[in-house]
Amino acid sequence: MNLPKTFVIVAIGLASSLAMAEERHLFILSGQSNMQGLKEKTSVLPELKRLLPDADIQYVKYARGGQPIRKWVKTWDLIARKHKLTQQFNDPSEFYDVVLKQAKAKIAEGPFDSITFLWMQGERDAKTGLAAAYQESMETLIASLRKDLKTPKMNFVIGRLCDHLTHDQWNAVREAQVKVANDDSQGAWADTDDTNDKERNGKKWNDLHYTTTGYELFGKRLARQAVKLIQGETPDPEGRPQ
């Protein structure tokens, strides 16, 4: 069938505008072992697709078990001295460079309507007496990503340490994570206290790592909090969005 030329032009224009109208969202996942153990393809990504069914969802992930936040923060030693920590490491912060390279490569493929940083880390810092530098380190990491990705309104969701331990350093990191999220209009946090309930020798205990269902729940919470930020809604203040 030969269609009028004007109809063909209008149809092509409409299809082009619909394609351009599709929202695109980038999610950057990083952290240590509990981020490494998160199977995003069965938790975070399906939940994001459920909540944003018409969007193009893209992600990058870089996680390494047992690593302190200084591996992502280039000025960590300066922060540590400021907070009177005697431990100095002069470690290369190569993890930050990897995350930045991954994110920039995705952004080069085309513009995104939003960029969201999903973070699960802190166990190592809490266990090695470095909690005093954690809040400023977390704020520095977020500020660095926003600057280097040219995304001043980048969203972020922090997974709070689970209830595996209860000593002062552990609790201080937990509190710092919540404070960083609550102090930023583009921030949120996700609770993990009910993700690690296991049984050993007939007794219940709070493991450092999560159960299979715990990881799935955690991933969904990250996604739900992220979507609330993207849509301009208030994140769940208890870190357990439904």
N, C-alpha and C positions, 0 to 999 in steps of 0.2 A: 504494500500500500504506500503510495506517495503522499506524504504529509506536507502541508504548506510550510514554506521555509520559516515563516514567523513562528509557527507552532514549535518547530524543531529547536529554534534558538531559545524560545522561552523555556522549553522542557530541559534543555541543557543547562540553562542558567539556574533553573530551580534545583536541579540535581546537584549542581556545583555548590549552591548556597546551603543546601541541606548537609552536604558533606562537610562544609566549613563550620556548620553550626554544632557539630558533634564536640562535646566537651572532652578535653584531654587532661588527665591528671597523672602526675609522677609521684611515686612513693619511694623513698630512700630508706632501706632497712639496714641498720648496723648495730654492733654491740659485741658482747662476748658470748659465753656458752648457751645461755637461754635464748638468745636470738639465733645462734647457730642451730640450735635444736628445733627451732620453730619451723614447721613445714608450711610455708606461706601459701603453697598451691592448694592446700586443703583447709586453710583457715582464713588468713587475711584476704587473699585475692577473691575467693568465692563470696565472701561477705561484702567486699567492696563492690563486686559486680551486682550483687543482690540490691544493694542500696543505691548504686549508680548504674542502673541497667543500660542506659543509652550512652554511657561514656566510654572512651578509650582509656583503659587502665594500663599504665606502664610502671615497671619497677626495676630497681637495682638492689643488690644485697651484698654486703661484705661484713662477715662476722668471724671472730676468732676467739676460741675458748680461753679463759683464764687471763684475759688481758686488762690492764688498768686503763683508765680514761686518758692518761697522759699520752698513750699511743695515738690518740686522735687530736691532741691539743699541743700546738707548737710552743706555747708559752707556759707550759706546765711548771717548769722549775721556778719561773718568776712568781707564779701564783703560789707555789709551795712556800717560797721564802717569805712572801707577804703574809702568809698565814702561820708563820713561825714553825714550819715543819723542818725537822733536821735532815730528813731523807732527801737527797738530791740524786738524780739519775742520769741526766743528760741523754735520755733515750731519743732516738729518732722517732718522730711522729708520723711514720710512713703510712699508717692506716688512714689518716685524714686525706693524704694525697691520693690514695686508691679510691676512696669514696668519692672525692671530688672529680676525679677522672671519669669514673663510671657515670656520675650524674651529668657531667658536661657532654659526654658522648650521647646520652639519651636526648638531652635538650637540643643538641645539634640536629637531631632528626626532625624537629618541628616544635613550635611553641606549645606550652602547656598553660591551661587555665589555673592550675594550682600545683604547688610542690609541697609535699609533706614528708617530714623526717620522722621515722619510727625508730625508737631507741630502746634497747634493753641491755643494761650494763651497770656495773657498780659493785658487784660481789667482790672483785679483787681489791678494790680500794678500801672497802669496808673491812676486809680481812687483814689488811696490812697497815692499818693505822693512818690512812690518808684521807679520812673523811673531811677534815678541815678545809681541804682544797677543792672538794667536790662541787659545791654550788657554783663557785666562780668558774671552774673548769667547764661545767655544763653550759653555763651562760656564754662562755667564750666560744665553745664549739658551735653553738647555735648561731651566734653573731658572725662567726667566720664563714659558715655555710651561706648565710643570707647575703653576705658581702660578695663572696667569691662566685656565687651562682646568680648574682644580681637579682635576688628575689627577697627584698626587704620584708615582705609579709609571708615568708615561708612558715607554714604550720609545722607543729611538732607534737608528737605524743611520746611520753616517757613511760616505759614500763617500770613501776616501782618494785624495788627488791621485795621478794617474798618474805614470809615469816620464818625462814629457816633458822635464823639466829635472832637473839634479842639483846646483844650487848650494846654499849654506848656508840661505838663506831658504826655498827650496822644500822642502828636507829637513826644516827645522824645523816647517813647517806639517804635513807628512806625519806626523812624530813626534807632534805635538800632537793630531792627529786620532785616532791609535791610542791615545794615553794617555787622552784623555777617554773613549773607548769602554771601554777596559780597566778604568778606575777606577770605573766605575758598573755596578752589578749589573743594571741594565736597559739597558745599552748594548752595541753591537756595531759592527763596521766591515766594509766591503766593499772588496776589492782591485780595482784597475782597471789594473794594470800590463800585463796581456795583452789589453786592450781597444782599444788605440790603435796597434797595429802596422800601419804602412802602407809603401808603396813610392813613392819619388820619384826620377826619373831613374835607375831601375834599382837604387837603394839602399834598404835598409830603414831606417826611422826611426820614432821614437816621437812621434806627433802629439799636440797638445794635446787635440784632440777624437777621439772614438772612431769605429771602423768601425760599419757597420750591425749586424753580428753582435756587435761589442763592446758596443754599447748594450744589445742583447738579453741578453747574458750578465750585464752589470752589473745590469740590472733584476731578473733572476732571483736574483742574489746578494743584492740588497737584500731581496727577498721571503723568501728562505730564512732569512736571518739574523733577519728580523723574526718569522717564525713560530716559530723556535727560542725567541726571547724570550717570545712569547705563550704557548707551551706549557711554559715553565719549564725549557727545555733550555739547555745551554751553547753559545753561538755558536761557530762555527768560528774558532779563534784566528789562522788565516792569512788570514781574510777571503774564503775560497773554499769556501763550503758546497756540498756536492753534493746 
